[in-house]
Amino acid sequence: MLTCKDVSERVTDYVERELTWSERLQYWMHLAMCAVCRRYVAQMRTTTSLLTRLGEDVPPAPPLDPALRQALRAVRDEQPRP
């Protein structure tokens, strides 16, 4: 029987459907008995879905203005290095 720790460690594999049939069965059995893990898996699915959509909706950043790039490099070069 899986523990809550096992579920949390394998949640990505579960959400991305990379578990074997027997591993999924064990996962389902734990989720059937554990409301906390069901909620956690639901949150991970929501997070994964939102991050996937975010990546599709965000246009690439425009290139930095050369003058701004030069100013940022000057500031970086003025700071002491550890």
N, C-alpha and C positions, 0 to 999 in steps of 0.2 A: 504494500500500500504506500502511495506517495505521501510525503509530508508537505506542509505548506512551503517549506524551504525548497523542496524539489520542484514544486509547481512554479515558484517564482524564478528559479534558475532556468527552467525550460520554457517559460512563457513565450519567448520569441519563436522558438521552434514550433510550439503549438499553434500560435497565431498564423505563422507562415506555412502551416501544414507540412512540416518536415519530420514529424514523428511517425514511427512505424504504427501499424494497426494496434499491436499489443500495448505500445506506449500511450496511444490515444485512449484506449480503453481504460487504462489505469488513471489517466488524466481525468476522463469523464467521471469515473467512480469517485475520485477525490472531489471534483467540482459538485457532484450531486449531494455531497455531505457537507461542504464547506462554503457558506455564504460569503465569507471574507475573500476567498480565492476567486469565487465567481465574479465578485465586484472588481477585483484586481484585474482579471482577464478581460472583463468588459472595458475597463479603463485603458488597458493596453491596446485593445482593438480600436477604440476611439482615437487614441493618440496616434497610432500607426496610420489610420485612415486620414486624419487631419494633416499629418506631416506629408503624406503622399500627395494630397491635394494641394498643399502649400507649395510644394516643389513645382507643380504644374502651373500655378497661377502667378508665380513671381517672375517677372521678366529679368533678364540678365542686367547686372549693374552697368551703367555707362562707364566708359573709361574715365579715369581721373584727368582733370585738366593738368597739363604739364606744369603750369606755375604752382598749382596746389601740391603736386607730387614733389616738386623741388623744395617747397616750403616745409613739407612734412619730413623730408630727408634731412633738411638743415636742423630741424628741431631734434630729430632722432640722434644726429651726430653730435649735438651739443650736450646731450645727457651723458653723465658718467656711466661707465660700464662696470658691472660687478666684478 
